[in-house]
Amino acid sequence: TGFPVVTLSRTPDGALSLAQTRFFSDPSVVDPDDSRWDLPLTAQVGHGSGGGGGPELHRVGIWTASDLPARDAAFEVHAPTSVGSKFPADSPWIKLNGLQQGFYIDNYDADGWLRLQSPCQQLVLSEVDRMCLLDNAFVLTRAGKLDLANALEFSRALANDPSYLIWKSLSTHLTFYGSLIHQTPTFPKFQAYVRRFYGPQLARLGWFTQDTDQESTAYFRSEVIRMLGTAKDPAVLADAVIHFQTLVTTPEASRVTSDLRAVIFRVVATHLQGQVYDQLRTLYESSDLAELKNDCLGGMGAVQTKWNDTLEWALSGKVRSQDIQYAFAGVVRSGIEGADFTWAFIQANWDRLNDKYIPNKVGSLVCLAIGRFQTEDKAVEVEAFLGDKKTTAYKRRLDTTLEGIRIKAACFRRDATHLDQWLTAQTL
C-alpha cells in the first residue's frame, strides 16, 4: 500500500500509453493525496518472430509526473504521448520495469498480459521477471485492479516452469482463492484443476531424491505434494499413507526425506482423521527431535474430533511455550471450521492464555486464528471481543490481520462467481 502502479496499455490505433496511480490493497480506499511519482522507466522488449528472441533492455529515462495535469476520475495520472512513443509499439511484447529496477508494480491491459504469456512459457524472461509478473497479477487482482480471469490465464503460462520459486508463488496465490471458496460448491472444481495443474510436476519430481535434484528440489517436491494432497489426489493419498506408516513404525527404512515428513503427516491425518491420531501423539511424546514434534502437531491439528483434546493437551505442558503456535496452527489450517474453533477456544481461555504466555505470544495465537476469517461479520466480532482487552503489544499486527479479513471479504464478493465460471470453463 502506498507505492505506484504503472499500467501500460495499447490505444485503438496501436499506440502505447502509460498511466500511474497509487496502490492500495483495499480497493475501497481512495487516495486522499494527489500522489504522483517521478519514475525510472525501463522495459524488457521482445523481438523477432513471436518475440521468442532474447529480450532487449530499453532504458526510457525518468517519467516526471509532478508537473502533469490533475488525476482523472480513476485517480490516474497519464503520461504524455511523448513518453509512450519511446517504447517500440511494434514489439510482440513489452515487460515494464525491466530487471525490476524501479519501485513500482507494473500492470497491463488484457492484451498486454496475454502477450506476456509467450516469453514466460519460453523462459525468455528471467526467473525474477516471471515471478514478479505472477505476483503482480494476483496482487493487482486482490486489489480490484485486474480481472481474476486474466491473472489465472497468465498463471497457466507457467504450467511447465522449472523454477521452484515460481511454483511456490503459484501455490500461495491459488491457496488464497481455494481458501475463499472452501465452503462453496466451487471447491471440488478447484481441487480438480489443482490435480491437473500440479500432477505433471509430481510425475517429473517423484517422491524420492534423484541425482538431478538441485538445492531447492526438496522444497519443490514438498510443495507439489502438499497441493495435490489438499486437492485429494487419489494416488498421492494412497502413497502418503504408505510412507506415513513407514515413517511412524520403521523410520530408518523410509526412502522419503525429512523434508516431506510434515506434508505426509498432514495429508494422511486430513485423509484418515482419528485413525492416525494416537500414532502421531505417541510419536510426539517419544521423540526428542523438535522438528519431528512440530510435524506431529501439524498432523494432529488436522483431526477434527480431537481439536479440543489437542489444544488442552498442548496447554497442559506437553508442548513448549515457544512451540505452542504449531498446535494452534494445525487446527487453524483445517479451514474456516478450524479457525472458528480456535477463536472460540481462545476467547473461552483468554485469562488462562494471558497468564501462561507473554503478550506477543498471545497476539500471535489470536492473529493466527482470526487470519483465516473472510467476512465483515467476523471482523466486527473480533473487534468487539478485543475492544476492552490489552492488545498494545501486537496492535499493528492485529490491525493488519483485520484489514486482511476485510480484503478477503471484498475478494469473495467480487471474484467468487468469476472463479466458478473460469474453473467450469477449464473442464469443458
Residue, then its C-alpha position, 0 to 999 in steps of 0.5 A: t500500500g502506498f507505492p505506484v502502479v504503472t499500467l501500460s496499455r495499447t490505444p485503438d490505433g496501436a499506440l502505447s500509453l502509460a498511466q500511474t496511480r497509487f496502490f492500495s490493497d483495499p480497493s475501497v480506499v481512495d487516495p486522499d493525496d494527489s500522489r504522483w511519482d517521478l519514475p525510472l522507466t525501463a522495459q524488457v522488449g521482445h523481438g523477432s518472430g513471436g518475440g521468442g528472441g532474447p529480450e532487449l533492455h530499453r532504458v526510457g529515462i525518468w517519467t516526471a509526473s509532478d508537473l502533469p495535469a490533475r488525476d482523472a476520475a480513476f485517480e490516474v495520472h497519464a503520461p504524455t504521448s511523448v513518453g509512450s512513443k519511446f517504447p517500440a509499439d511494434s514489439p510482440w511484447i513489452k515487460l515494464n520495469g525491466l530487471q525490476q529496477g524501479f519501485y513500482i508494480d507494473n500492470y497491463d491491459a488484457d492484451g498486454w498480459l496475454r502477450l506476456q504469456s509467450p516469453c514466460q512459457q519460453l523462459v525468455l524472461s528471467e526467473v525474477d521477471r516471471m515471478c514478479l509478473l505472477d505476483n503482480a497479477f494476483v496482487l493487482t487482482r486482490a486489489g480490484k485492479l485486474d480481472l481474476a480471469n486474466a491473472l489465472e490465464f497468465s498463471r497457466a503460462l507457467a504450467n511447465d516452469p522449472s523454477y521452484l520459486i515460481w511454483k511456490s508463488l503459484s501455490t500461495h496465490l491459488t491457496f488464497y482463492g481455494s481458501l475463499i471458496h472452501q465452503t462453496p460448491t466451487f471447491p471440488k472444481f478447484q481441487a480438480y484443476v489443482r490435480r491437473f495443474y500440479g500432477p505433471q510436476l509430481a510425475r517429473l519430481g517423484w517422491f524420492t531424491q534423484d541425482t538431478d535434484q538441485e538445492s531447492t528440489a526438496y522444497f519443490r517436491s514438498e510443495v507439489i505434494r502438499m497441493l495435490g494432497t489438499a486437492k485429494d489426489p487419489a494416488v498421492l493419498a494412497d502413497a502418503v499413507i504408505h510412507f506415513q506408516t513407514l515413517v511412524t513404525t520403521p523410520e530408518a527404512s523410509r526412502v522419503t526425506s525429512d523434508l516431506r515428513a510434515v506434508i505426509f503427516r498432514v495429508v494422511a491425518t486430513h485423509l484418515q482423521g482419528q485413525v492416525y491420531d494416537q500414532l502421531r501423539t505417541l510419536y510426539e511424546s517419544s521423540d526428542l527431535a523438535e522438528l519431528k514434534n512440530d510435524c506431529l502437531g501439524g498432523m494432529g491439528a488436522v483431526q477434527t474430533k480431537w481439536n479440543d483434546t489437542l489444544e488442552w493437551a498442548l496447554s497442559g505442558k506437553v508442548r513448549s511455550q515457544d512451540i505452542q503456535y504449531a498446535f494452534a496452527g494445525v487446527v487453524r489450517s483445517g479451514i474456516e471450521g478450524a479457525d472458528f474453533t480456535w477463536a472460540f477456544i481462545q476467547a473461552n481461555w483468554d485469562r488462562l492464555n494471558d497468564k501462561y504466555i507473554p503478550n506477543k505470544v498471545g497476539s500471535l495465537v489470536c492473529l493466527a486464528i482470526g487470519r483465516f476469517q473472510t467476512e465483515d461479520k467476523a471482523v466486527e466480532v473480533e473487534a468487539f471481543l478485543g475492544d476492552k482487552k490489552t492488545t498494545a503489544y501486537k496492535r499493528r499486527l492485529d490491525t493488519t490481520l483485520e484489514g486482511i479479513r476485510i480484503k478477503a471479504a471484498c475478494f469473495r464478493r467480487d471474484a467468487t462467481h468469476l472463479d466458478q465460471w473460469l474453473t467450469a470453463q477449464t473442464l469443458 
